[in-house]
Structures are given as C-alpha cells and as structure tokens.
Amino acid sequence: MFRGRNVPSAEQAVNNILPGVVAQAHQSPASPASGLAHASANASPTTPPHPHAKLALPALQKLSHNLAPVTYTTFPALPSLSSKLDGFLAASGGVKAATKPTLTKTAISYLAALPAPPAKPISPLQPGLVPAWINATTDALVQLPPAEWFPVLDLWRLALARDGARLGAAPAVPAFLSQAVKTLASERDAMDKPLILTAVRLISNALAVPELVTALLTPVGGARSEVAAVAVRALLDADEGVRSAGAGLAWSTVGRVWLAREGSEKVVSEEEWDVEVASAVLEAVGKEDKSAEVGKLDRPAGCHLGLP
C-alpha cells in the first residue's frame, strides 16, 4: 500500500498532522447528530476494552469539539431536475401511473417551497407527501437502471439539506433511507460518477439529522456496513472530486461514531467496520499527491485512529 515509503507509526503520523488539521478544519453549520448515542447505549460489551485499543492522541481532543458533518446544500435549477426525471421515467415505460407526477411535480413543488437557510420550515409536512414520495422513489429505483437513479435520489438529498428535522421525524423516512443506502451499496462497483456523488451527498446530509444517524449507523439493524462500503468506494475512486466527497463522508461517519463512543465504556467496538474504513482512508492518503486532498483525509484518519 505504501511501497517505497518510510511510513511512521500511526500514532506518530496522526499526532504530526492533527495540530494543523485542527487549526484549519472548517465544517458546515449543521449541528452534530446525536442519535447514534441512544442506539450505542443499548449495546453491551462482553469484554472490557483493551488498554491499547485507543491511541494517545492529544490533538484529537480539540478536533473532537468540532465534529459537525459535511453537508451539501446547493440547490440546482429545479425545472432542469424535473425535466431530467421526466425524460428518464417516460423512457422506462414500466413505472406506475403515480410515480412520474409524484416525483416531477409533487416533490419538485415541495422543494421549491422550502425556505433557504437560515430560515427553516415550521408548518407540518403536507399530509400524504412522505408515503407517496417513498412509494414513487421505490418504484423508480426498481424500474430505472442504476445509471438513472441519481436525479431520483437527489430529490431526497435536497430535501434533507433544508428540511431534515421534519423528515427525520416522519416515521417512515429513517427505515426508507436505510434501505435506500443498502440498495446503493449493492450497486457500488457499477456506479458512475453522478450516482456515486449523489449517494455520498445523500448519506452525508442524512448524517446531519439525529434520527437518521440512528437508522444508518446503529450497529444492529442499521446500514453501518453499507455506509462504510459507499465511503470506501468513493475514497478509492479515480476521480478527484469523488475522492474529495468520499473524504467528507468518511469524516461525517467517523465523527458520528466518535460522538457516540467517546467517554462511554459500554459500546462494543466493531473491529471489522473500523478496519475497513481506516484502511480505505489510509490507502486514499497514500495515493493522494495534492496537499489539499490529503488535508481533507487527515481529519477522518486521525479521528478514526483515535476511536476507542
């Protein structure tokens, strides 16, 4: 992996890079999600943590106070998004009668009515919107090839960017998004750039919503392995923009787990998950030759290596 290099120990490397990372780290204004802490508190260890399972990384104490997830809040031109959706759905020929109008009209109208930050919607969600939207999304994902999924899922990415609190509180949304992430992970090896970017951005925005953090990252019944699989796929992509987005997702994921684990001796460390994410981040660091991209990878690497 690091052939031809003199690689310092993990502890030396992280302590070397973290002071600079802490100084320049900047996050989106989204509040750190706390939902995973509730799920993690229900896990019971069978053995106490090994005293060497956590590295001594003093610089992480500063970093741990600024763990807001990376989010993607930019809205595209909604008429263009609607037109792309309409074209894909019309060409498929197999979608249900309600799917196209729900996605191209109802969901688009809902998005257009959302106030721009920092304002937040305060009225209740339109009755029936969420079930109809979930049904239409599910139908579209079944009928369309994966290369045409990205505009369907981008609707949810946009909704979470401006309306995460209301959607996270809607009973059906956490389970739906967890299943959507599992579906995306199953297609990760065949993903083209638009889909992998949409997947990363969708998951990243979901990790800013406490109720969705629980659904996605709880060790039992969630989609933690699938989130890791998407992050790993993005981190090792040939495209620089995809790798950069993958670094953001790795940071957001590790940050949510850090918040749940730090200071708690009741949480069982998932070694396989830890190793998969840490290995992908370190491999991505080894492949990067641009300092800006390495800087983006330093934070998840350092934070992950310090997880208990």
C-alpha positions in Angstrom: 0.0 0.0 0.0 2.8 2.4 0.9 5.5 0.7 -1.1 8.7 2.6 -1.3 7.9 5.0 1.5 9.2 5.3 5.1 5.9 5.3 7.0 5.9 6.5 10.6 3.8 4.7 13.2 0.1 5.6 13.1 0.3 7.4 16.4 3.3 9.5 15.2 1.7 10.3 11.9 -1.6 11.4 13.3 0.0 13.5 16.1 2.1 15.2 13.4 -0.8 16.1 11.1 -3.6 16.8 13.6 -2.4 20.2 15.0 -2.5 21.7 11.5 -5.8 20.0 10.7 -7.4 21.3 13.9 -6.3 24.8 13.1 -7.7 24.8 9.6 -10.7 22.5 9.9 -14.0 24.0 8.8 -17.4 22.4 8.8 -20.9 23.1 7.6 -23.2 24.7 10.1 -25.2 21.5 10.7 -25.3 20.5 14.4 -23.5 17.3 15.3 -26.0 14.4 15.1 -26.6 12.7 18.5 -29.0 9.9 17.6 -26.3 7.2 17.5 -25.6 7.7 21.1 -29.0 6.4 22.0 -28.5 3.2 19.9 -25.0 2.7 21.1 -26.0 2.9 24.7 -28.1 -0.2 24.2 -25.0 -2.3 23.2 -23.5 -4.4 26.0 -19.8 -5.4 25.9 -18.8 -9.0 26.5 -15.2 -8.0 27.4 -13.7 -4.7 28.6 -11.8 -2.6 26.0 -8.1 -3.5 25.7 -5.9 -0.7 27.2 -4.1 -0.4 23.8 -7.2 -0.2 21.7 -7.1 3.6 21.8 -4.1 5.6 20.7 -2.8 8.5 22.9 -3.6 11.4 20.5 -3.9 14.7 22.5 -4.6 16.8 19.4 -7.9 14.8 18.9 -9.3 16.5 22.0 -9.5 19.8 20.1 -10.7 18.1 16.9 -13.5 16.3 18.9 -15.1 19.6 19.7 -15.8 20.4 16.1 -17.4 17.3 14.6 -20.2 18.8 12.5 -20.9 16.6 9.4 -20.1 17.8 5.9 -23.4 18.6 4.2 -24.3 19.5 0.6 -26.9 22.3 0.5 -26.6 23.8 -3.0 -29.8 23.6 -5.0 -29.8 23.0 -8.7 -32.3 24.5 -11.1 -35.4 22.6 -10.1 -37.0 22.8 -13.6 -34.0 21.2 -15.1 -34.0 18.4 -12.5 -37.7 17.8 -13.1 -37.1 17.7 -16.9 -34.3 15.1 -16.5 -36.6 13.0 -14.2 -39.4 13.2 -16.7 -37.2 12.0 -19.5 -35.9 9.0 -17.6 -39.3 8.0 -16.3 -41.0 8.4 -19.6 -38.4 6.3 -21.4 -38.6 3.5 -18.9 -42.2 2.7 -19.7 -42.7 0.5 -16.6 -43.3 2.9 -13.8 -46.6 3.1 -12.0 -49.0 5.8 -13.0 -48.5 7.9 -9.9 -44.7 7.7 -9.9 -43.9 10.4 -12.6 -46.3 13.1 -11.3 -45.2 12.5 -7.7 -41.5 12.9 -8.5 -41.6 15.6 -11.2 -44.4 17.7 -9.8 -45.3 17.0 -6.1 -41.8 16.5 -4.9 -40.4 19.4 -7.0 -43.2 21.7 -5.8 -42.4 20.8 -2.2 -38.7 21.5 -2.7 -39.4 24.8 -4.4 -41.5 25.9 -1.4 -38.7 25.2 1.2 -37.2 28.4 2.6 -33.5 29.0 2.0 -31.2 28.8 5.1 -31.0 30.0 7.8 -34.9 30.0 7.7 -36.5 26.7 8.4 -39.9 25.3 7.6 -42.1 25.2 10.7 -45.5 24.0 9.4 -46.3 20.3 9.4 -45.5 18.3 6.2 -48.2 18.1 3.7 -50.4 15.0 4.6 -49.6 12.0 2.4 -46.5 13.6 0.9 -43.9 11.2 2.5 -45.7 7.9 1.8 -46.4 8.9 -1.8 -42.9 10.1 -2.3 -41.4 6.9 -0.8 -43.6 4.7 -3.0 -42.7 6.7 -6.1 -39.0 6.6 -5.3 -39.0 2.8 -4.6 -40.9 2.2 -7.9 -38.4 4.4 -9.8 -35.4 2.6 -8.4 -36.9 -0.7 -9.4 -37.8 0.3 -12.9 -34.8 2.5 -13.8 -31.2 1.3 -14.4 -28.8 2.4 -11.7 -27.2 5.0 -14.1 -30.5 6.9 -14.0 -31.1 6.8 -10.2 -29.2 10.0 -9.4 -31.9 12.5 -10.1 -34.5 10.4 -8.1 -32.2 10.3 -5.1 -31.1 13.9 -5.5 -34.6 15.0 -4.6 -34.1 13.4 -1.1 -30.6 15.0 -0.8 -32.1 18.4 -1.4 -35.0 17.8 1.0 -32.6 16.7 3.8 -30.5 19.8 3.2 -33.4 22.2 4.1 -36.0 20.0 5.8 -34.0 17.3 7.7 -35.8 17.8 11.0 -39.3 17.3 9.7 -38.3 14.4 7.5 -36.3 12.7 10.3 -39.4 12.9 12.5 -41.6 11.3 9.8 -42.0 7.6 10.9 -41.3 6.0 7.5 -38.3 8.0 6.5 -35.5 6.5 8.6 -36.3 3.0 7.5 -36.7 4.0 3.9 -33.3 5.8 3.8 -31.6 2.9 5.5 -33.0 0.6 2.8 -32.0 3.0 0.0 -28.4 3.1 1.3 -28.4 -0.7 1.3 -29.6 -0.7 -2.3 -27.0 1.9 -3.3 -24.2 -0.1 -1.6 -25.2 -3.2 -3.6 -24.6 -1.4 -6.8 -21.4 0.4 -5.7 -19.0 -1.4 -8.0 -21.0 -0.3 -11.1 -21.6 3.3 -10.0 -20.7 6.0 -12.4 -19.7 9.5 -11.2 -23.2 11.1 -11.0 -24.5 8.2 -8.9 -21.6 7.8 -6.5 -21.6 11.6 -5.9 -25.3 11.6 -5.3 -25.0 8.7 -2.9 -22.2 10.3 -0.9 -24.1 13.6 -0.7 -27.4 12.0 0.2 -25.8 10.0 3.1 -23.8 13.0 4.2 -26.9 15.1 4.5 -28.7 12.3 6.3 -25.9 12.2 8.9 -26.8 15.7 10.0 -30.2 14.5 11.2 -30.1 12.7 14.6 -33.0 10.3 13.8 -31.4 9.3 10.6 -28.0 8.8 12.2 -29.6 6.2 14.4 -31.2 4.4 11.4 -28.0 4.5 9.3 -25.2 3.8 11.8 -26.7 1.7 14.6 -24.6 -1.5 14.8 -27.7 -3.7 14.9 -30.4 -3.3 12.2 -28.9 -0.2 10.6 -26.9 0.3 7.4 -23.5 0.9 9.0 -21.7 -1.6 6.8 -23.3 -0.2 3.7 -22.5 3.4 4.6 -18.8 2.3 5.0 -19.0 0.5 1.7 -20.1 3.6 -0.1 -17.5 5.7 1.6 -14.7 3.2 0.7 -15.9 3.1 -2.9 -15.7 6.9 -3.1 -12.4 7.2 -1.3 -10.7 4.9 -3.8 -12.3 6.3 -7.0 -10.1 7.5 -9.8 -11.9 10.9 -9.9 -10.5 13.6 -7.6 -14.0 15.1 -7.0 -15.4 11.8 -5.9 -12.4 11.1 -3.6 -12.9 14.5 -2.0 -16.6 13.8 -1.4 -15.7 10.4 0.0 -13.3 12.1 2.4 -16.2 14.3 3.6 -18.4 11.2 4.1 -15.7 9.4 6.0 -15.3 12.4 8.2 -19.0 12.7 8.8 -19.4 8.9 9.6 -16.4 8.7 11.9 -17.5 11.9 13.6 -20.9 10.5 14.4 -19.4 7.3 15.8 -16.9 9.3 17.8 -19.7 11.3 19.4 -21.4 8.1 20.4 -18.3 6.3 21.7 -16.2 9.0 23.4 -16.4 8.7 27.1 -18.6 5.5 27.0 -17.2 2.2 28.1 -20.5 0.4 27.2 -20.1 0.5 23.5 -18.7 -2.6 21.7 -16.1 -1.6 19.0 -16.9 -3.1 15.7 -13.4 -4.1 14.6 -14.3 -5.2 11.1 -16.1 -1.9 10.4 -13.2 0.1 12.0 -10.6 -1.7 10.0 -12.5 -1.3 6.7 -12.9 2.4 7.0 -9.5 3.1 8.5 -7.8 1.0 5.8 -9.6 2.9 3.0 -8.8 6.3 4.4 -5.1 5.4 4.8 -4.9 3.9 1.4 -6.5 7.1 -0.1 -4.0 9.2 1.8 -1.2 7.1 0.4 -2.5 7.6 -3.2 -3.0 11.4 -2.9 -0.3 13.8 -4.2 -2.2 17.0 -3.7 -1.9 18.6 -0.3 -5.5 20.0 -0.3 -6.9 16.5 -0.7 -4.5 15.0 1.8 -5.7 17.6 4.3 -9.3 16.5 3.8 -8.3 12.9 4.5 -6.2 13.8 7.6 -9.3 14.5 9.8 -11.1 11.2 9.3 -7.8 9.3 9.5 -6.8 10.9 12.8 -10.3 10.8 14.3 -10.7 7.2 13.3 -7.4 6.0 14.6 -8.3 7.6 17.9 -11.6 5.8 18.3 -11.8 3.6 21.4 
